[in-house]
Amino acid sequence: MKVLITGANGFVGKNLTAYLSERKDIEVLRFSRDDDLSSLPAVVGQADIVFHLAGVNRPQDPSEFKTGNTDLTRLLSDAIIASGRKIPLVYSSSTQAEQDNAYGHSKLEAENILRVLAVDFGTPVYVFRLPNVFGKWARPNYNSAVATFCYNIARGLPIQINDPSASINLVYIDDVIRCFVSLIDDVKVQGFYVDVQPQYVITVGELSEKLHAFRDSRNTLVTEAVGTGLTRALYSTYLSYLPPERFTYEVPKYSDPRGVFVEMLKTPDSGQFSYFTAHPGITRGGHYHHSKTEKFLVIKGEACFRFRHIVSGEFYELFTSGDKPEIVETVPGWTHDVTNVGSDEMIVMLWANEIFDRERPDTYAMAVGTEA
């Protein structure tokens, strides 16, 4: 299948091109503002589906709204009609098409051209009235508050907020692309207008707070809930604006004669991740918890874990090593320790179900002792 993308060098076009380039069954045809308009009919004639993403939203001359949005859409429609084929067309319009402004008028006129193409010529047309689209590769300091905020905050630059309570309607680029691609695989979808879901609403102030929290997490080590929904999408977007020299950051390392201890990541409600080392013969631990739990994974070396019930005195001992991925859990009410019984340095990953609280550590010293 040959897929034509107009505006292929734009924000949405780049993302769609990247996704389609991963498929063996698709050849991407590109048309951008660098191409001569006279070449459009020929490239349209090769296409099996057209994604019309080209447009103008920040012109120096308002007349460019008409030429870049309305007139270009008419040329594209005429090219499809001239091809003699009902080539499906997907159009990225805007929610501004409902507004009384020059940009909105040009988008609405483009929609009307495509409605004629659909009704009079039977061409499948899918119009997406997109709200603010955000994600990687959006242009900062242009027409996206998310892109501008991400770019500036990632570089330690100030941002300007006029009204923190103002709401922004957002849709994530990956969700837009997913919806676009679904039309390639099933162009029998009914309807002229198509919505992308999910859509999000956030205030400018809330957006700023989230992005600053992402920045600050490198110091606090406390991450936001970046695994789902809007926070996931915003975090991915924020990271995409980091300059390469900020791809890395240091975390504190605590050293003593036993080895080192390093905290990597903390979460508000799912504990924290760290690792520690131990020299040969060194024992770490010798304490118990009433509620706190931990998971240990030896990734290098050989370890002996010992446990003793703090009431009954029951003793248990086990051995594990980096050669065999095996999780060892500490159990509330059992004092425990771990000893490096190998000849090399031992490295152990550690997850605790809560962030260490110095005021309420739930950690009580008690030697495990020997089996006897």
C-alpha positions in Angstrom: 0.0 0.0 0.0 1.2 3.5 -0.9 0.4 6.2 1.7 0.7 9.8 0.8 1.3 12.3 3.6 1.0 16.0 2.9 2.9 18.1 5.5 5.2 15.2 6.0 7.9 17.4 7.6 5.5 18.8 10.2 4.9 17.6 13.8 2.1 15.1 13.0 3.6 14.2 9.7 7.0 13.2 11.2 5.3 11.0 13.8 3.0 9.3 11.2 6.0 8.8 8.9 8.0 7.2 11.7 5.2 4.8 12.5 4.4 3.8 8.9 8.1 3.3 8.2 8.1 0.4 10.7 5.7 -1.5 8.5 6.9 -3.7 5.6 3.5 -3.5 3.8 3.5 0.3 3.4 5.4 2.7 1.2 5.3 6.3 2.3 5.0 9.0 -0.3 5.8 12.5 1.1 4.6 15.9 0.0 5.8 19.1 1.8 6.0 22.8 1.2 9.4 22.3 -0.4 7.6 20.4 -3.3 6.1 22.1 -6.3 2.3 22.2 -6.3 2.4 21.0 -9.9 3.7 17.7 -8.8 0.7 17.0 -6.5 -1.6 15.3 -9.0 1.1 12.8 -10.0 1.9 11.8 -6.5 -1.8 11.6 -5.6 -2.3 9.3 -8.6 0.1 6.8 -7.0 -1.5 6.8 -3.5 -3.9 4.3 -2.0 -4.8 6.6 0.9 -4.0 10.2 1.6 -3.3 11.8 5.0 -3.7 15.5 4.4 -1.7 17.0 7.3 -0.3 20.1 5.6 -1.6 23.5 6.8 -0.8 27.0 8.0 -1.6 28.1 11.5 0.9 30.9 12.2 1.4 32.9 9.0 3.1 36.2 8.7 0.3 37.3 6.3 -3.3 36.2 7.1 -3.9 35.5 3.5 -1.7 32.5 3.8 -4.6 30.8 5.8 -6.5 30.6 2.6 -3.7 29.5 0.4 -2.2 27.0 2.9 -5.4 25.5 4.1 -8.4 26.1 1.8 -6.7 26.3 -1.6 -4.3 23.4 -1.0 -7.2 21.2 0.1 -9.0 22.1 -3.1 -6.0 21.2 -5.2 -5.8 17.9 -3.4 -9.5 17.2 -3.9 -9.3 18.0 -7.6 -6.3 15.7 -7.9 -8.2 12.8 -6.3 -11.2 13.5 -8.6 -8.9 13.6 -11.7 -7.3 10.3 -10.7 -10.6 8.6 -11.4 -10.2 6.6 -8.1 -12.0 7.0 -4.8 -8.8 7.4 -2.8 -9.6 7.6 0.9 -8.5 10.9 2.5 -7.8 11.7 6.2 -7.8 15.4 7.0 -6.3 16.9 10.2 -8.7 19.8 10.8 -8.9 21.7 14.1 -11.5 22.5 16.8 -10.8 26.1 15.6 -13.1 25.3 12.6 -15.9 26.1 15.0 -14.5 29.5 15.9 -14.9 32.9 14.3 -11.3 33.6 13.3 -9.3 33.5 10.0 -7.7 30.2 10.8 -11.0 28.6 11.8 -12.7 29.9 8.6 -9.9 28.4 6.4 -10.2 25.1 8.1 -14.0 25.0 7.8 -13.8 25.9 4.1 -11.4 23.1 3.6 -13.8 20.7 5.4 -16.6 21.9 3.1 -14.5 21.1 0.0 -13.9 17.6 1.4 -17.6 17.2 2.1 -18.4 17.7 -1.5 -15.6 15.2 -2.4 -17.3 12.7 -0.1 -21.0 13.4 -1.0 -20.8 14.1 -4.7 -17.9 11.7 -5.7 -18.3 9.0 -3.1 -14.7 9.3 -1.8 -14.2 8.1 1.8 -13.2 11.2 3.8 -12.4 11.3 7.5 -12.0 14.7 9.2 -10.4 15.0 12.6 -11.1 18.2 14.4 -8.1 18.0 16.6 -7.6 20.0 19.8 -4.1 20.8 21.0 -1.9 17.9 19.9 1.2 17.3 22.0 4.1 14.9 22.0 7.6 14.5 20.7 8.8 16.7 17.9 6.2 19.5 18.4 7.7 22.9 17.7 8.3 25.0 20.9 7.6 28.7 21.0 5.2 28.3 18.1 1.6 27.2 18.9 1.9 24.6 21.6 2.0 25.5 25.3 3.1 21.9 26.1 6.0 22.0 23.7 7.1 25.4 24.9 6.8 24.6 28.6 8.7 21.3 28.1 11.4 22.9 26.1 12.0 25.7 28.5 11.7 23.7 31.8 14.0 21.0 30.4 16.6 23.6 29.9 16.1 25.6 33.1 14.5 28.5 31.3 11.5 30.4 32.7 8.0 30.0 31.3 5.3 32.6 31.1 1.8 31.9 32.5 -0.9 34.6 32.1 -3.8 32.7 33.6 -3.0 29.5 35.6 -6.7 28.6 35.7 -7.1 28.6 31.9 -8.0 25.2 30.5 -6.3 23.4 27.6 -7.9 20.6 25.7 -5.2 18.0 24.7 -4.8 14.9 22.7 -1.6 12.9 22.6 0.3 12.3 19.3 0.5 8.6 19.8 -3.3 8.3 20.2 -3.7 10.4 17.0 -1.3 8.2 15.1 -3.0 5.0 16.4 -6.3 6.3 15.2 -4.9 7.3 11.8 -3.2 3.9 11.3 -6.5 2.1 12.1 -8.0 3.8 9.1 -5.3 2.3 6.9 -6.2 -1.2 8.1 -10.0 -0.6 7.9 -11.2 2.2 5.6 -14.8 1.1 6.1 -15.2 3.2 9.2 -18.4 5.2 8.9 -18.8 8.9 9.4 -17.3 12.2 8.1 -16.0 13.4 11.5 -13.8 11.1 13.6 -12.7 11.7 17.2 -9.5 10.7 18.8 -9.7 9.3 22.2 -8.7 9.8 25.0 -8.8 13.6 25.2 -7.6 15.4 28.2 -8.4 18.7 29.9 -5.8 20.4 32.2 -5.3 23.9 33.4 -2.1 25.8 32.5 -1.2 25.9 36.2 -1.6 22.1 36.6 0.5 21.6 33.4 3.3 23.7 34.8 3.2 21.9 38.1 3.4 18.5 36.5 6.3 19.4 34.2 8.2 21.0 37.1 7.6 17.8 39.1 9.2 15.8 36.3 12.2 18.1 36.4 12.5 18.0 40.2 12.3 14.2 40.4 15.9 14.1 39.4 16.8 15.7 42.8 14.1 14.2 45.0 14.2 10.8 43.2 10.4 10.7 43.7 8.7 10.0 40.4 5.2 10.9 39.4 2.7 8.1 38.3 4.2 8.1 34.8 2.8 4.7 33.7 -0.7 5.6 32.6 -2.9 8.3 31.1 -2.1 12.0 30.7 0.9 11.9 33.2 2.5 9.1 31.1 2.0 11.1 27.9 3.3 14.3 29.4 6.4 12.6 30.9 7.3 11.0 27.6 6.8 14.4 25.9 8.9 16.2 28.5 11.8 13.8 28.2 11.8 14.2 24.4 12.8 17.8 24.9 15.9 17.1 27.0 19.1 18.1 25.2 21.6 15.2 24.9 23.8 16.6 27.6 21.0 16.2 30.0 20.2 12.5 29.2 22.1 11.5 32.4 22.0 12.7 36.1 23.8 11.6 39.2 22.2 10.1 42.3 23.7 10.1 45.8 26.0 7.3 46.8 26.6 6.4 50.4 29.8 4.5 51.2 31.1 2.8 54.3 33.6 -0.1 54.9 30.9 -2.6 54.0 30.3 -1.3 50.5 28.0 1.3 48.9 24.3 2.0 49.0 22.5 3.9 46.1 18.9 4.9 45.9 17.6 5.0 42.3 13.9 5.8 42.3 11.1 6.6 44.8 7.4 6.6 44.3 4.7 8.2 46.3 2.7 5.0 46.8 4.7 2.1 45.5 7.9 2.2 47.4 11.5 2.8 46.2 14.3 1.1 44.3 17.9 1.0 45.2 21.0 -1.2 45.2 23.9 -2.0 47.5 27.2 -3.8 47.4 29.0 -5.8 50.0 32.6 -6.9 50.1 33.5 -10.6 50.7 32.5 -11.7 54.2 30.5 -8.6 54.9 27.0 -8.9 56.5 24.3 -6.3 56.0 21.0 -6.0 57.8 20.3 -7.4 61.2 17.0 -5.8 61.7 13.2 -6.5 61.4 10.1 -4.6 60.3 6.5 -4.6 61.6 5.0 -3.7 58.2 7.7 -2.8 55.7 8.5 -5.4 53.1 11.4 -5.7 50.8 12.5 -7.7 47.7 16.2 -8.5 47.1 17.7 -9.7 43.9 21.4 -10.7 43.8 22.7 -9.7 40.4 26.4 -10.4 41.1 28.1 -12.6 43.7 26.9 -15.2 46.2 24.7 -14.5 49.2 23.5 -16.1 52.3 20.1 -14.7 53.7 19.3 -15.6 57.3 16.0 -15.1 59.1 14.8 -15.5 62.7 11.2 -15.0 63.9 11.3 -12.3 66.6 8.9 -14.2 68.9 9.2 -17.9 68.3 13.0 -17.8 67.5 12.4 -20.0 64.4 15.5 -19.8 62.1 15.7 -20.1 58.4 18.7 -19.8 56.0 19.0 -19.7 52.2 21.6 -19.2 49.6 21.3 -17.4 46.2 23.6 -16.0 43.6 23.8 -13.7 40.6 23.8 -16.9 38.4 20.2 -17.6 39.2 17.7 -14.7 39.2 15.8 -15.3 42.4 13.8 -12.8 44.5 14.2 -13.0 48.3 11.5 -11.3 50.3 11.7 -10.1 53.8 8.7 -10.9 56.0 7.4 -8.7 58.7 8.2 -10.0 62.2 11.4 -11.8 61.0 14.7 -10.2 61.7 17.0 -10.8 58.7 20.5 -10.2 57.3 22.5 -11.0 54.2 26.1 -12.0 54.0 28.5 -12.0 51.0 29.7 -15.6 51.1 31.6 -15.4 47.8 35.1 -14.3 46.9 34.0 -11.2 44.8 32.0 -8.1 45.5 28.3 -8.8 45.8 25.7 -6.5 44.1 22.1 -6.6 45.2 19.1 -4.8 43.9 16.5 -3.8 46.5 12.9 -2.8 46.4 11.0 -1.6 49.5 7.3 -1.1 49.5 7.6 2.4 51.0 9.9 5.4 50.9 12.3 5.4 53.9 10.9 7.7 56.6 13.5 8.8 59.1 10.8 9.8 61.5 9.0 6.5 61.3 11.6 4.0 59.8 9.8 0.8 60.9 13.3 -0.7 61.2 14.5 -2.2 64.5 17.9 -3.7 65.1 18.1 -7.3 66.2 20.9 -9.7 65.4 19.8 -12.9 63.7 22.4 -15.0 65.4 23.4 -18.5 64.5 21.1 -21.5 63.8 21.7 -22.9 67.3 
